Amino acid sequence: MALRNLEWRARAVVEGFRNGLHRSPYHGFSVEFTEYRQYSPGDDPRYLDWRVLGRSDRHFIKRFEDETNLRCHLLVDLSRSMTLASTGYSKAAYAATVAATLAHFLHRQGDATGLLTFDERIRDFLPARHRFGHLRRIMLALEAPPSGRATDLITPLQRAADILRKRGLIVLLSDLLAPPDRLDKSLTVLAAAGHEITLFQVLDPVELSLAYDTPSWFEDLESGRTVFVDPAAVRARYRERLEAHANAIRDVCRRLGIAWHRLVTDQPVELALLHFLQERSRRTPAVRRFAPAAGGPHPG
């Protein structure tokens, strides 16, 4: 999070993660991919890679956008509640960095990535693409500062259900501070449409602990309403209600087969990428991709 430029930050996270894999217990959990697939009878010979054929006498087809394994849409909450920042950067900046990291990673794999940012309304929508310049457009949209007042998770999820006709992966980054029953309805629609869904709940450390020392006036970032609170008097009840809320969301996710992960803004962003890859590996072992074998075809 030290780099100011979002795209450089995302690139640094991905490169650091890849380098770390070689020294970690996840050695062998490859993040490489091949943009090629083996020729099958009926494939258009115009798309044969002649360089690979000349070098290895093996027939491989170059893969294009419509043939990518994955179409992923990142849904990012940029509402006012995401401006809470006790660690030096806000939940919104953290969520944007996670989204940029996933976008950069997926783009490198040749997967199509889209973006939908929202507060109480849809702010930006970029359909999933894997084209030159598309990643830069995603980064620019993610760099927009939070605005609006309230968080409305329902509208963007309903909008996503309307416009995402092809099955794919949906990654939602939000503090998820919304009524679980309403979230349940929207997620049910998306899951019923065949989408694979992953939720990242992004919270600030003080939201988990209510670690304030003295009674103070607190302001609701979305409504602007202020209330005087003695943290010591309400801390236990607050934590109990927060955990009950998280449990309700987890129950919804468990029932619908949705992955749920909590991210706290004092944690490394790489953790989100690790969760993402573990989830992909667990859910879709058939499409798990590995580095090309030595001597085999490789882009370039």
Helices and strands as residue ranges (DSSP letters): H 6-21, E 36-38, G 45-47, H 50-56, E 60-62, G 65-67, E 71-77, G 80-83, H 91-109, E 112-118, E 122-129, H 134-142, H 154-163, E 169-174, H 180-192, E 196-203, H 205-209, E 216-219, E 226-229, H 231-256, E 259-264, H 270-283, G 285-287
